[in-house]
Amino acid sequence: MLKQLSVKNFKSWKDLNLVLGNVTGLFGTNSSGKSSLLQFLLLLKQTKNATDRGLVLDFGGPDQYINLGGFQDVVFKHDTSQIIGWYLEWSLPKKRTINDPFGKRTDILASDNDLAMWSEAHFKNKQIFCTYLEYVFGNYSFFMHPKKQGATEFDLVASAEGDKEKFRFKRVKARAWALPGPVKTHLFPDQAKTYFQNSDFLSLFETEYEALMDNLYYLGPLREPPKRDYSWSGASPLDVGKRGELTVAALLSATIRKEMRNLGGRTRYKSFQEMIAYWLKELGLIHEFEISEIGEGSNLYRAYVKKDKFSAPALLTDVGFGVSQVLPALVLLYYVPEGSIVIMEQPEIHLHPSVQSRFADLILTVSKTRKLQIILESHSEHILRRLQRRVAEQNAESQDIKLFFCDQVRGESIISELELTEFGDIKNWPENFFGDEMGEISATRTAALKRKTALAKK
């Protein structure tokens, strides 16, 4: 689970600090920086996935998660003299322990359930360089920085709170060569492990960071329209695709593997397809849902739905657009491994307000039963109101839900945490959060009164 994200000088964010919950909702005006915040996480995932180890930051292309251009396009106010820096803190799947390399086999150097990293990138001579990399684990910080400003030779350093343990990296005397800088923005160079006698454990941090990035899944705001026929050869995709283009493939893959899901507690397990059909019905969209092969061995499939129990089956293309648009979100939430981090942008698009409210219940359910962390960017008042209601009804804990309002002032994005009480109230409701509702009601009544008065005088 991602616990904290801090970012400096990325797009419209001069200085961002965000503490995340099991469910994190990002709300705010258009062009306020909400999507940029999510893009930064996708930038890190994209960079991790890049096969070119010399690529410090992978800003992407048309077929990738994001396509951001270059450093000058993403740095705050396009000032390439600024350093883009970030801090991540996350909880590990299980407690990790580092043994003291020079101690007894049972001697422990550090142990923790959490890991944090800090990294910095800057632009010079039309190139991007990672100039600082640090991992924080237990009471220790393990970091790399240039020997002097602008130098290409780096130092590898360990420090502890109060410097109690006095751990130091010990250089191999026969390898007193210059130590290069970090690789990408999260890897120590190979020389950091070969030039020192007691540095092998650094690989643990890199592995855990890459596992965090692998555990992050994304669904964008623009989804593929439904098709009459779907071709599937048996492949198992990692997710549903950023536009939901792999939704049917993921659903069929889980079905073939006979994966089962339940609603938590002692509830009955359902097949994957049954669970999807259950939620489509709970959301109030359709009565029945099924995907079946057109003909044996054809590898062509069709999605059939029934609007109500009296309706004839119809293809997904022949019913309301909302079904096909919410289906990728629904499949993704049940397809990804338990404990995953799911990022969604505007899942409420094309959904009726009542369906948006029920979608909030879906989010709370999967967050709890599948231990998912969900980061949601939304304009939906109905999703927010349902989250508030469930907290008031004690069906959700206020401390597990983090809600934020994003705005932009003079070209700089700012973020405010909405203080959600245990009774579901928001103590610091921003002005005109979802428009001036009371102002609209007042203006309507005033106009109606004026018209009635004018009519009475005739």
C-alpha positions as CSV (number, residue, x, y, z in Angstrom):
1,M,0.0,0.0,0.0
2,L,1.3,3.4,-0.9
3,K,1.3,5.6,2.2
4,Q,2.8,8.9,1.1
5,L,3.7,10.7,-2.0
6,S,5.6,14.0,-2.2
7,V,6.5,15.7,-5.5
8,K,8.4,18.8,-6.3
9,N,8.4,20.8,-9.6
10,F,6.3,18.4,-11.7
11,K,3.9,20.1,-14.1
12,S,1.7,22.5,-12.1
13,W,2.8,21.1,-8.8
14,K,5.5,23.2,-7.2
15,D,5.3,21.3,-3.9
16,L,2.9,18.4,-3.3
17,N,2.5,16.3,-0.2
18,L,-0.1,13.6,-0.1
19,V,-0.9,11.0,2.6
20,L,-3.0,8.3,1.0
21,G,-5.7,6.0,2.5
22,N,-7.2,2.6,1.5
23,V,-9.6,4.7,-0.7
24,T,-8.2,8.1,-1.9
25,G,-10.5,10.4,-3.8
26,L,-9.2,13.4,-5.7
27,F,-11.7,16.1,-6.6
28,G,-11.5,19.6,-7.9
29,T,-11.9,22.0,-10.8
30,N,-10.8,21.3,-14.4
31,S,-7.1,21.7,-15.0
32,S,-6.4,21.8,-11.3
33,G,-3.6,19.2,-11.4
34,K,-5.6,16.0,-10.4
35,S,-4.6,14.1,-13.5
36,S,-1.0,15.3,-13.3
37,L,-0.7,13.8,-9.9
38,L,-1.8,10.4,-11.3
39,Q,0.5,10.9,-14.3
40,F,3.5,11.1,-12.0
41,L,2.9,7.7,-10.6
42,L,2.4,6.3,-14.2
43,L,5.6,8.0,-15.2
44,L,7.5,6.1,-12.5
45,K,5.8,2.8,-13.5
46,Q,6.6,3.5,-17.2
47,T,10.2,4.3,-16.4
48,K,10.6,1.1,-14.4
49,N,9.2,-0.9,-17.3
50,A,11.6,0.7,-19.8
51,T,14.0,-1.8,-21.3
52,D,16.6,0.9,-21.8
53,R,18.5,1.2,-18.5
54,G,20.0,4.5,-19.7
55,L,16.6,6.2,-19.8
56,V,16.4,8.2,-16.6
57,L,12.7,9.1,-17.1
58,D,10.5,7.5,-19.7
59,F,8.1,10.3,-20.8
60,G,6.3,7.8,-23.1
61,G,4.7,7.7,-26.5
62,P,1.3,7.1,-28.2
63,D,1.0,3.5,-27.1
64,Q,2.2,3.9,-23.5
65,Y,0.4,4.8,-20.3
66,I,1.2,8.5,-20.8
67,N,2.9,10.7,-23.4
68,L,4.4,13.7,-21.6
69,G,6.9,15.0,-24.2
70,G,10.2,15.9,-22.5
71,F,11.7,17.2,-19.3
72,Q,11.0,20.8,-20.4
73,D,7.4,19.9,-20.9
74,V,6.8,18.5,-17.4
75,V,9.1,20.6,-15.1
76,F,7.3,23.3,-13.2
77,K,6.7,26.4,-15.4
78,H,9.1,24.8,-17.9
79,D,12.1,26.0,-15.9
80,T,14.7,23.4,-16.8
81,S,17.0,24.7,-14.1
82,Q,14.6,23.2,-11.5
83,I,15.1,19.7,-10.1
84,I,12.2,17.3,-10.1
85,G,12.2,15.4,-6.8
86,W,9.9,12.9,-5.2
87,Y,9.5,10.9,-2.1
88,L,7.5,7.6,-1.8
89,E,6.7,5.6,1.3
90,W,4.9,2.3,1.1
91,S,4.1,-0.7,3.3
92,L,5.8,-4.0,2.4
93,P,3.8,-7.3,1.8
94,K,5.6,-8.7,4.8
95,K,8.3,-7.6,7.3
96,R,11.7,-7.5,5.7
97,T,15.0,-8.0,7.6
98,I,18.6,-7.2,6.6
99,N,21.3,-9.1,8.4
100,D,24.6,-7.4,9.4
101,P,27.0,-8.4,6.6
102,F,30.0,-8.5,9.0
103,G,28.1,-9.8,12.1
104,K,27.0,-13.2,13.1
105,R,24.3,-15.0,11.1
106,T,21.7,-13.9,13.6
107,D,22.8,-10.3,13.8
108,I,20.2,-7.9,12.4
109,L,21.2,-4.6,10.8
110,A,17.7,-3.3,10.1
111,S,14.1,-4.6,10.0
112,D,10.9,-2.9,9.0
113,N,7.4,-3.2,7.6
114,D,7.8,-0.1,5.5
115,L,10.2,1.3,2.9
116,A,10.7,4.8,1.6
117,M,12.7,6.3,-1.3
118,W,13.7,9.7,-2.4
119,S,15.0,10.5,-5.9
120,E,15.9,13.6,-7.9
121,A,16.4,14.3,-11.6
122,H,17.7,17.4,-13.3
123,F,18.3,18.5,-16.8
124,K,21.7,19.6,-18.1
125,N,23.2,19.8,-21.6
126,K,19.9,18.5,-23.1
127,Q,20.2,15.3,-21.0
128,I,18.4,14.1,-17.8
129,F,20.5,12.9,-14.9
130,C,19.5,11.2,-11.6
131,T,21.6,13.1,-9.1
132,Y,20.3,11.6,-5.9
133,L,18.9,8.3,-4.7
134,E,18.0,7.3,-1.2
135,Y,16.2,4.4,0.4
136,V,15.0,4.7,4.0
137,F,14.6,1.4,5.9
138,G,14.4,0.8,9.6
139,N,16.6,3.5,11.3
140,Y,18.9,3.7,8.3
141,S,19.2,5.8,5.2
142,F,21.2,4.4,2.3
143,F,21.9,7.0,-0.4
144,M,24.1,8.1,-3.3
145,H,25.1,11.7,-4.1
146,P,27.8,13.3,-6.3
147,K,31.2,13.8,-4.6
148,K,30.8,17.5,-5.4
149,Q,28.3,19.6,-7.2
150,G,28.1,18.7,-10.9
151,A,30.5,15.7,-10.5
152,T,29.9,12.4,-12.3
153,E,31.6,10.4,-9.5
154,F,29.3,9.5,-6.6
155,D,29.6,8.5,-3.0
156,L,27.6,5.6,-1.4
157,V,26.7,6.5,2.1
158,A,24.8,4.9,5.0
159,S,23.5,6.9,8.0
160,A,21.4,6.1,11.0
161,E,19.2,8.0,13.4
162,G,21.6,9.3,16.0
163,D,24.3,7.4,14.1
164,K,24.1,4.7,16.8
165,E,25.1,1.7,14.8
166,K,28.0,3.3,12.8
167,F,27.4,1.1,9.8
168,R,29.7,2.1,6.9
169,F,30.0,0.7,3.4
170,K,33.4,-1.0,3.2
171,R,35.2,-0.6,-0.2
172,V,37.0,-3.5,-1.8
173,K,40.6,-2.2,-1.9
174,A,41.3,-3.7,-5.3
175,R,38.4,-1.8,-6.8
176,A,39.1,1.8,-6.0
177,W,37.5,3.1,-9.2
178,A,35.1,5.9,-9.6
179,L,31.5,5.0,-8.7
180,P,28.9,6.1,-11.3
181,G,25.5,7.5,-10.4
182,P,22.1,5.8,-10.1
183,V,20.5,3.9,-13.0
184,K,17.1,5.2,-14.1
185,T,15.8,6.8,-10.8
186,H,15.5,3.8,-8.5
187,L,18.5,1.5,-9.1
188,F,22.0,1.6,-7.6
189,P,24.6,1.0,-10.3
190,D,26.1,-2.5,-10.5
191,Q,29.4,-1.1,-9.2
192,A,27.7,-0.2,-5.9
193,K,27.4,-4.0,-5.3
194,T,30.8,-5.0,-6.7
195,Y,33.0,-2.2,-5.3
196,F,31.9,-2.8,-1.7
197,Q,32.1,-5.8,0.5
198,N,28.8,-5.2,2.4
199,S,26.3,-3.8,0.0
200,D,24.5,-6.8,-1.5
201,F,21.4,-6.0,0.5
202,L,20.7,-2.9,-1.6
203,S,19.1,-5.2,-4.2
204,L,16.3,-5.8,-1.7
205,F,15.2,-2.2,-2.0
206,E,15.3,-2.2,-5.7
207,T,13.2,-5.4,-5.9
208,E,10.6,-4.0,-3.5
209,Y,10.3,-0.8,-5.5
210,E,9.9,-2.6,-8.7
211,A,7.3,-4.9,-7.0
212,L,5.4,-1.7,-6.0
213,M,5.4,-0.4,-9.5
214,D,4.3,-3.8,-10.9
215,N,1.5,-3.8,-8.3
216,L,0.1,-0.5,-9.7
217,Y,-2.8,-0.7,-12.3
218,Y,-4.5,2.0,-14.3
219,L,-7.7,2.7,-16.1
220,G,-8.0,5.9,-18.0
221,P,-11.1,8.1,-18.5
222,L,-11.6,7.3,-22.2
223,R,-12.8,3.8,-22.8
224,E,-13.1,1.7,-26.0
225,P,-16.7,1.4,-27.4
226,P,-18.3,-2.0,-27.2
227,K,-17.9,-4.5,-30.1
228,R,-20.3,-7.0,-31.5
229,D,-17.7,-9.7,-31.6
230,Y,-14.5,-10.2,-29.5
231,S,-11.5,-12.2,-30.7
232,W,-9.6,-14.1,-27.9
233,S,-6.9,-16.7,-28.5
234,G,-6.4,-17.7,-24.8
235,A,-3.9,-15.0,-23.7
236,S,-4.0,-13.7,-20.1
237,P,-3.5,-9.9,-20.1
238,L,-1.9,-8.3,-17.0
239,D,-4.9,-5.9,-16.8
240,V,-7.8,-4.5,-18.9
241,G,-5.7,-1.9,-20.8
242,K,-5.6,1.8,-20.2
243,R,-8.8,2.2,-22.4
244,G,-10.4,-1.1,-21.3
245,E,-9.6,-2.7,-24.6
246,L,-8.5,-5.9,-22.9
247,T,-11.6,-6.2,-20.7
248,V,-13.2,-9.2,-22.4
249,A,-9.8,-11.0,-22.7
250,A,-9.3,-10.6,-19.0
251,L,-12.8,-11.7,-18.1
252,L,-12.5,-14.8,-20.3
253,S,-9.0,-15.6,-19.0
254,A,-10.2,-15.5,-15.4
255,T,-13.2,-17.6,-16.4
256,I,-11.1,-20.3,-18.1
257,R,-8.8,-20.5,-15.1
258,K,-12.0,-21.0,-13.0
259,E,-11.1,-18.1,-10.7
260,M,-13.6,-17.5,-7.9
261,R,-14.5,-14.4,-6.0
262,N,-16.7,-13.5,-3.0
263,L,-18.0,-10.5,-1.2
264,G,-16.1,-11.1,2.0
265,G,-16.9,-12.9,5.2
266,R,-18.8,-16.1,4.9
267,T,-20.5,-15.2,1.6
268,R,-20.7,-17.8,-1.1
269,Y,-17.9,-17.8,-3.7
270,K,-19.0,-17.0,-7.3
271,S,-17.3,-17.7,-10.6
272,F,-15.6,-14.6,-12.0
273,Q,-18.3,-14.1,-14.6
274,E,-21.0,-14.5,-11.9
275,M,-19.4,-11.8,-9.8
276,I,-19.3,-9.4,-12.7
277,A,-22.9,-10.1,-13.5
278,Y,-23.8,-9.7,-9.8
279,W,-22.3,-6.2,-9.7
280,L,-23.8,-5.1,-13.0
281,K,-27.2,-6.0,-11.5
282,E,-26.4,-4.3,-8.1
283,L,-25.4,-1.2,-9.9
284,G,-28.9,-1.2,-11.5
285,L,-27.6,-1.4,-15.1
286,I,-28.8,-4.8,-16.2
287,H,-30.5,-8.0,-15.0
288,E,-28.2,-10.7,-16.6
289,F,-24.8,-10.8,-18.2
290,E,-22.9,-13.5,-20.0
291,I,-20.1,-13.9,-22.5
292,S,-20.1,-17.0,-24.7
293,E,-18.3,-18.3,-27.8
294,I,-20.1,-17.9,-31.1
295,G,-19.1,-21.4,-32.2
296,E,-16.9,-24.1,-30.8
297,G,-13.3,-23.4,-31.6
298,S,-14.1,-20.1,-33.4
299,N,-12.2,-17.9,-30.8
300,L,-15.0,-15.3,-31.3
301,Y,-17.1,-14.3,-28.4
302,R,-20.2,-12.1,-27.8
303,A,-21.3,-10.4,-24.7
304,Y,-25.0,-10.7,-24.0
305,V,-27.1,-8.8,-21.5
306,K,-30.8,-8.7,-20.4
307,K,-32.1,-5.3,-19.3
308,D,-34.7,-7.0,-17.0
309,K,-36.0,-10.5,-16.5
310,F,-38.6,-10.0,-19.2
311,S,-36.2,-8.7,-21.9
312,A,-34.7,-10.8,-24.6
313,P,-30.9,-11.1,-24.6
314,A,-29.2,-8.3,-26.5
315,L,-25.6,-7.7,-27.5
316,L,-23.6,-5.2,-25.4
317,T,-23.6,-2.9,-28.4
318,D,-27.4,-2.7,-28.4
319,V,-27.9,-1.5,-24.8
320,G,-27.0,1.7,-23.0
321,F,-23.5,3.0,-23.3
322,G,-23.0,3.0,-19.5
323,V,-22.8,-0.8,-19.3
324,S,-19.8,-1.0,-21.6
325,Q,-18.1,1.9,-20.0
326,V,-18.3,0.7,-16.4
327,L,-17.4,-2.9,-17.3
328,P,-13.7,-2.3,-17.6
329,A,-13.6,-0.7,-14.1
330,L,-15.6,-3.6,-12.7
331,V,-13.4,-6.3,-14.3
332,L,-10.2,-4.6,-13.3
333,L,-11.2,-4.4,-9.6
334,Y,-11.7,-8.1,-9.5
335,Y,-9.0,-9.2,-12.0
336,V,-5.9,-7.7,-10.4
337,P,-4.2,-9.6,-7.6
338,E,-5.2,-8.9,-4.0
339,G,-3.3,-6.1,-2.5
340,S,-2.9,-4.2,-5.7
341,I,-3.0,-0.4,-6.2
342,V,-5.7,0.6,-8.7
343,I,-5.8,4.1,-10.2
344,M,-8.9,5.2,-12.0
345,E,-9.8,8.4,-13.8
346,Q,-13.4,9.5,-13.9
347,P,-15.0,6.0,-13.6
348,E,-18.4,7.7,-13.5
349,I,-18.4,8.8,-17.1
350,H,-21.7,7.9,-18.9
351,L,-23.2,6.6,-15.6
352,H,-26.6,7.7,-14.2
353,P,-26.2,9.5,-10.8
354,S,-27.8,6.5,-8.9
355,V,-25.2,4.2,-10.6
356,Q,-22.4,6.5,-9.5
357,S,-23.5,6.2,-5.9
358,R,-23.6,2.4,-6.1
359,F,-20.2,2.4,-7.7
360,A,-18.9,4.0,-4.5
361,D,-20.2,0.9,-2.6
362,L,-18.4,-1.3,-5.1
363,I,-15.1,0.6,-4.4
364,L,-15.6,0.2,-0.6
365,T,-16.4,-3.5,-1.0
366,V,-13.4,-4.5,-3.1
367,S,-11.0,-2.3,-1.0
368,K,-12.0,-4.3,2.0
369,T,-12.5,-7.8,0.7
370,R,-9.6,-7.8,-1.8
371,K,-7.3,-5.5,0.2
372,L,-7.1,-3.1,-2.8
373,Q,-5.9,0.4,-2.5
374,I,-7.9,2.6,-4.8
375,I,-6.9,6.0,-6.0
376,L,-9.8,7.7,-7.7
377,E,-9.9,11.0,-9.7
378,S,-13.5,12.1,-10.1
379,H,-16.0,14.9,-10.6
380,S,-18.8,12.9,-9.1
381,E,-20.7,14.5,-6.2
382,H,-22.7,11.3,-6.0
383,I,-19.6,9.1,-5.3
384,L,-18.4,11.5,-2.6
385,R,-21.9,11.7,-1.0
386,R,-22.1,7.9,-0.8
387,L,-18.7,7.6,0.8
388,Q,-19.8,10.1,3.4
389,R,-23.0,8.2,4.0
390,R,-21.2,4.9,4.5
391,V,-18.9,6.5,7.1
392,A,-21.9,7.9,8.9
393,E,-23.6,4.4,8.8
394,Q,-20.3,2.9,10.2
395,N,-19.9,0.7,7.1
396,A,-16.6,2.4,6.4
397,E,-14.0,4.0,8.6
398,S,-13.2,7.7,8.1
399,Q,-9.5,7.1,8.7
400,D,-9.4,4.6,5.8
401,I,-10.8,7.2,3.3
402,K,-8.8,10.2,2.3
403,L,-10.5,12.9,0.2
404,F,-8.7,15.8,-1.4
405,F,-9.7,19.0,-3.2
406,C,-7.3,20.3,-5.9
407,D,-7.3,23.8,-7.2
408,Q,-4.9,26.1,-9.1
409,V,-3.9,29.6,-8.1
410,R,-1.6,31.7,-10.3
411,G,-0.5,28.7,-12.3
412,E,0.4,26.6,-9.2
413,S,-1.7,23.6,-8.1
414,I,-2.6,23.3,-4.4
415,I,-4.2,20.5,-2.5
416,S,-6.4,20.5,0.6
417,E,-7.4,17.4,2.5
418,L,-11.1,17.3,3.2
419,E,-11.6,16.6,6.9
420,L,-14.0,13.7,7.0
421,T,-15.4,13.1,10.5
422,E,-16.6,9.8,11.9
423,F,-20.2,11.0,11.3
424,G,-19.5,11.4,7.6
425,D,-19.4,15.3,7.7
426,I,-16.8,17.3,5.8
427,K,-15.6,20.0,8.2
428,N,-13.9,22.2,5.6
429,W,-16.1,22.1,2.6
430,P,-14.5,24.2,-0.2
431,E,-16.4,27.1,-1.6
432,N,-18.2,26.1,-4.8
433,F,-16.9,22.6,-4.5
434,F,-19.5,21.1,-6.9
435,G,-20.9,24.5,-8.0
436,D,-22.9,27.0,-6.1
437,E,-25.9,24.7,-5.3
438,M,-27.5,27.0,-2.8
439,G,-26.9,30.0,-5.2
440,E,-28.6,28.1,-8.0
441,I,-31.7,27.3,-5.8
442,S,-31.8,30.9,-4.6
443,A,-31.6,32.4,-8.1
444,T,-34.3,30.0,-9.4
445,R,-36.7,30.9,-6.6
446,T,-35.9,34.6,-7.0
447,A,-36.6,34.5,-10.7
448,A,-39.8,32.5,-10.1
449,L,-41.0,35.0,-7.5
450,K,-40.4,37.9,-10.0
451,R,-42.3,36.2,-12.7
452,K,-45.3,35.4,-10.4
453,T,-45.3,39.0,-9.2
454,A,-45.3,40.3,-12.8
455,L,-48.1,37.9,-13.8
456,A,-50.2,39.0,-10.8
457,K,-50.0,42.7,-11.9
458,K,-51.4,41.9,-15.3
